[in-house]
Amino acid sequence: MDFWRVEDITADQRLLLRAEMKLPGWAWLEFSIDANEDASNTLSVRAYYQPSGFLGKVYWYACYPFHSIIFQDLIEQIERRSQEPEHNL
């Protein structure tokens, strides 16, 4: 998956990916699925970042405004693809 390595996985609940790209720090991306009372599920995406030094903090705050846009698009793509027939996944 490009620059991501699976760090932890719990079937049907959680996927934690660690960034392998060059960053001024360490980054993780977590996907989690929570069951709702109406038998539907909610998919959440969270980014975690541990900056390394001043440049790490600058990097995080420079990218921060774009995260909600990127992650919302990512969730919408996952939702759209999950509704396609299996042979298109």
C-alpha positions in Angstrom: 0.0 0.0 0.0 2.4 2.7 -1.3 4.2 4.0 1.8 2.2 2.3 4.5 2.9 -0.9 6.5 0.4 -2.8 8.5 1.3 -2.3 12.2 -1.7 -3.9 13.8 -5.0 -5.4 12.7 -8.1 -6.7 14.4 -10.5 -8.4 12.0 -13.7 -6.4 11.3 -12.7 -3.8 13.8 -9.4 -2.0 13.3 -6.5 -1.5 10.9 -3.4 0.5 12.0 -0.9 1.5 9.3 2.5 3.1 9.9 4.0 5.5 7.4 7.2 4.4 5.8 7.8 7.6 3.9 10.5 10.1 4.9 8.9 12.4 7.5 10.3 14.6 10.2 8.6 12.3 12.7 6.5 9.1 12.9 3.0 8.8 11.5 0.1 6.3 11.8 -3.2 6.0 10.1 -6.0 4.1 11.9 -9.2 2.8 10.4 -11.8 1.6 12.9 -15.3 0.2 12.4 -17.9 0.6 15.1 -21.3 -1.1 15.2 -24.3 1.1 15.6 -27.6 0.3 17.4 -29.4 0.2 14.0 -27.2 -2.7 12.7 -25.2 -0.3 10.5 -21.5 0.4 11.0 -19.5 3.6 11.2 -16.0 3.9 9.7 -13.6 6.3 11.3 -10.1 7.3 10.1 -7.6 8.9 12.6 -4.1 10.2 11.9 -1.5 10.1 14.6 1.8 11.9 14.4 4.8 12.1 16.6 6.9 15.0 15.4 10.7 14.9 15.6 12.0 18.3 16.5 10.9 21.7 15.2 10.6 20.6 11.6 8.3 17.8 12.6 5.9 20.3 14.3 6.1 22.7 11.3 5.3 19.8 9.0 2.3 18.7 11.1 0.7 22.1 11.3 1.3 22.8 7.7 -0.5 19.6 6.6 -3.2 19.8 9.3 -5.8 21.9 7.3 -5.8 19.4 4.5 -6.3 16.2 6.6 -10.1 16.6 7.0 -10.5 17.0 3.2 -8.2 14.1 2.4 -9.7 11.8 5.0 -13.3 12.7 4.1 -12.5 11.9 0.4 -10.9 8.6 1.5 -13.9 7.5 3.5 -16.2 8.4 0.6 -14.1 6.4 -1.8 -14.1 3.4 0.5 -17.9 3.6 0.9 -18.4 3.9 -2.8 -16.2 0.9 -3.6 -17.7 -1.2 -0.8 -21.0 -0.9 -2.7 -19.6 -2.2 -6.0 -19.8 -5.8 -7.0 -16.9 -7.9 -5.5 -15.2 -8.3 -8.9 -14.6 -4.6 -9.1 -12.8 -4.2 -5.7 
